[in-house]
């Protein structure tokens, strides 16, 4: 079975990559391999649905360029295929004087990234648009929106099949070997040969990369994010999306309020070290994956550096009262009884040997393989741009 490109992973990044390759060269014979029995089963399927503006990301970084470009491409794609979305906007809220320098930095970063419609608003102006929100100053970001990324992934899959791409579900990659003329991908008793393989395996991207490169210098550390939903009668507390000022030392945005495209308001997530890569429950545990995380020297350094923050996240995971208290920083009226347990997602966060949590998208290009080693948020917003970036890399290798 010979292909031009074999894409490993049927999440939104893998699908967008195949879509962009097919778009740039419709004659390509493409195969998408997904280990689950449906597309978008993990990070894409557990995504909160936010269309990110690009305000957080360092100008010139892959995150900044791909998020801003991907934002436009996503809206064009959604318009073309009538996928519902809502540019409802969000506010990033400072609740103390200590957060103001970081808020100012985010505003300047947003302007540098071309977001000229953002505005710094006062406490009084914040109360006009979010009457229940507690804050002394905020950034209003009208670009931010909400969408269903599972619907986007489903449409990408549909278009790929129409364009002649093959999608194999329930097919787990077990080996990759580079050949003189390309690459062989093993999936149990099946083998597929192609000119190029592209690893978009998300939570297992480092494992797949290890099939061709024994000394991959990063490991995926899984962090579970748990959510509550506001009771229907309390959803009026939130008009837009409401975010705190993020901790600059930690690559997570903090608990926030998100309106959903399907209706309702999500509250969360926290960021808890997961004992299993696909561990969506507190009880989820897989010994070999847990030991692998602990054995990685970079993770031990991260744990040593952020143990207080990590302990607080675990406490909030088990204490609804503590979770509520964190949310009350933004909306003091929220009470424990207003929160209904909801779903969870697991973020694939790459960590290097020195304890650095990789803050940008990360690609590793070899002779006949491209590995996507770090593609956390805003990868869903950025997916069509990331796909185009990888497609351009791939077409040079074909």
C-alpha angles and dihedrals in degrees: 000000000000124000138171092225133015113196115198112208131040098217123115095276093051092045093046090049092052090044093053092046090051091047094050094044114015091185093068117114105224135186126193115197120199124178095208126071092248139034124260092023100151132020093005094046094048095045118127090228102242119157100214121215099209097246096131101053129096110255111256094021122125088247092055097045096042095043094051093042092041091050091061093043092049093053091047090050092048092048092048094051098033095243107164119244136158126212091208095156130223142231126224104210131206111205097182140033089248090066096053097087090053091046090052090049091052091050092052090046091052092051090048089052091056099258095138095161095066116105138194109234133194128238089262093050090048090054090052093061099028106029095181098045122110115216143123096214137356146184115238111214110190093179096070117102146161132246141157106258092190087063090050091050092047091053091048089052091049092050092047092053090048089051090054101260117144119230117195116193127192088030116128119198111232102172146007125199125183113228132197090259101030138307141312119215118199123205108177107291092350125086129190126194125206144156091246140012123205118200112215094152096137110196090023099039093113091050091052091045088053089062089071102023120039093193103056104164097214137057128204110242111195119224119188118216115202125201141199126198124223114243111257093249091055099046090096087075088078123056101166133004112298120203133175124230102273124238103255091214096055124061095225129090100225128240113317144161120261127185111219126226088227091052132269134072125267122209119202156341118211118191113237125173104249121222090212130038093234093032106142095161130064087239094053110121136161115180100209093048092045091050092046091055093048091047093055107099092213092057092050088054091048090049091050092049099043103029093122092051090045092050090052091051091051090048090053089049092061099030117066087186091059092045089051091049090055090051091048089066085073102029112019092189093066111109133190091253090057092065126085118191110253137174134303138221133202120226119211103222118183116220125189128218094264094057098262115148100217107242099190138053109276129205129182115201122199133170096280104359134067116196121200098206101172125026110144124146126357087035094104092053089042097042100109091047092045087048091052091048092051092042090056090050090048097048090055089056096046 
